[in-house]
Amino acid sequence: SSLRDKESDRILTIARELGKMGVIVEEKEDKLTIYHCDNLKGANINHENDHRVAMAFTVACLYAEGFSQILDIEIVKDSYPNFIEDIKKLGAKVELI
C-alpha cells in the first residue's frame, strides 16, 4: 500500500517536517529524496497522528540544534508503549508537557 494512504500522507508529512528542520527534500508522487544536511534545526513537529512519524522525528530531534517539540507524543504508545522510557535510558532528555 502507498505511503500516502497510511495514518497520514507520510511522504508529505516527512517532507514538511524535515523542511522545518532545515533539510532539503524533493517530494515526488511515490518517493522522497532527502539531501544531506550538516545541522538539523530544532522545530515544532506535527506528526499528523502517525505514531511511526512521531518516533522517527523523536530521533531526529535528538540530533537537532536548538529546542524541538513534538505535540501529542503519547501517540507512540500505540505501537511501542515504552518508547519514551527507552529513549531516556539511552540518555535523551525528554520532557512530557
WODA-V387174 format. One record per residue. N is the residue number from 1. PHI is phi in whole degrees, 0 to 359 (* if undefined). PSI is psi as a letter, one per 30 degrees, with the letter a starting at -180 (999 if undefined). BURIAL is 1 if it has 24 or more other C-alpha atoms within 12 Angstrom, else 0. Layout:
n->N phi->PHI psi->PSI burial->BURIAL
n->N phi->PHI psi->PSI burial->BURIAL
This chain:
n->1 phi->* psi->l burial->0
n->2 phi->289 psi->k burial->0
n->3 phi->292 psi->f burial->0
n->4 phi->273 psi->f burial->0
n->5 phi->244 psi->g burial->0
n->6 phi->265 psi->a burial->0
n->7 phi->305 psi->e burial->0
n->8 phi->220 psi->l burial->0
n->9 phi->282 psi->j burial->1
n->10 phi->298 psi->e burial->1
n->11 phi->296 psi->e burial->1
n->12 phi->298 psi->e burial->1
n->13 phi->297 psi->e burial->1
n->14 phi->294 psi->e burial->1
n->15 phi->299 psi->e burial->1
n->16 phi->297 psi->e burial->1
n->17 phi->287 psi->e burial->1
n->18 phi->296 psi->e burial->1
n->19 phi->301 psi->e burial->1
n->20 phi->299 psi->f burial->1
n->21 phi->269 psi->g burial->1
n->22 phi->92 psi->g burial->1
n->23 phi->269 psi->k burial->1
n->24 phi->272 psi->k burial->0
n->25 phi->230 psi->l burial->1
n->26 phi->236 psi->j burial->0
n->27 phi->263 psi->k burial->0
n->28 phi->237 psi->l burial->0
n->29 phi->306 psi->e burial->0
n->30 phi->237 psi->g burial->0
n->31 phi->203 psi->l burial->0
n->32 phi->227 psi->k burial->0
n->33 phi->259 psi->k burial->0
n->34 phi->249 psi->k burial->0
n->35 phi->267 psi->l burial->0
n->36 phi->306 psi->k burial->0
n->37 phi->223 psi->k burial->0
n->38 phi->291 psi->e burial->0
n->39 phi->222 psi->j burial->0
n->40 phi->287 psi->k burial->1
n->41 phi->259 psi->k burial->1
n->42 phi->300 psi->k burial->1
n->43 phi->204 psi->l burial->1
n->44 phi->271 psi->j burial->1
n->45 phi->260 psi->k burial->1
n->46 phi->247 psi->j burial->1
n->47 phi->272 psi->g burial->1
n->48 phi->56 psi->h burial->1
n->49 phi->60 psi->h burial->1
n->50 phi->243 psi->j burial->1
n->51 phi->296 psi->e burial->1
n->52 phi->291 psi->e burial->1
n->53 phi->295 psi->e burial->1
n->54 phi->300 psi->e burial->1
n->55 phi->293 psi->e burial->1
n->56 phi->299 psi->e burial->1
n->57 phi->283 psi->f burial->1
n->58 phi->299 psi->e burial->1
n->59 phi->295 psi->e burial->1
n->60 phi->300 psi->e burial->1
n->61 phi->295 psi->f burial->1
n->62 phi->297 psi->f burial->1
n->63 phi->262 psi->f burial->0
n->64 phi->280 psi->k burial->1
n->65 phi->272 psi->k burial->0
n->66 phi->97 psi->a burial->0
n->67 phi->282 psi->k burial->0
n->68 phi->232 psi->k burial->1
n->69 phi->220 psi->k burial->1
n->70 phi->242 psi->j burial->1
n->71 phi->289 psi->k burial->1
n->72 phi->53 psi->h burial->1
n->73 phi->296 psi->f burial->1
n->74 phi->300 psi->f burial->1
n->75 phi->300 psi->f burial->1
n->76 phi->296 psi->f burial->1
n->77 phi->296 psi->f burial->0
n->78 phi->303 psi->e burial->0
n->79 phi->242 psi->f burial->0
n->80 phi->214 psi->i burial->0
n->81 phi->305 psi->e burial->0
n->82 phi->259 psi->g burial->0
n->83 phi->305 psi->e burial->1
n->84 phi->297 psi->e burial->1
n->85 phi->298 psi->e burial->0
n->86 phi->292 psi->e burial->0
n->87 phi->298 psi->e burial->0
n->88 phi->297 psi->e burial->0
n->89 phi->298 psi->f burial->0
n->90 phi->279 psi->f burial->0
n->91 phi->104 psi->g burial->0
n->92 phi->287 psi->k burial->0
n->93 phi->262 psi->j burial->0
n->94 phi->238 psi->k burial->0
n->95 phi->236 psi->k burial->0
n->96 phi->273 psi->k burial->0
n->97 phi->238 psi->999 burial->0
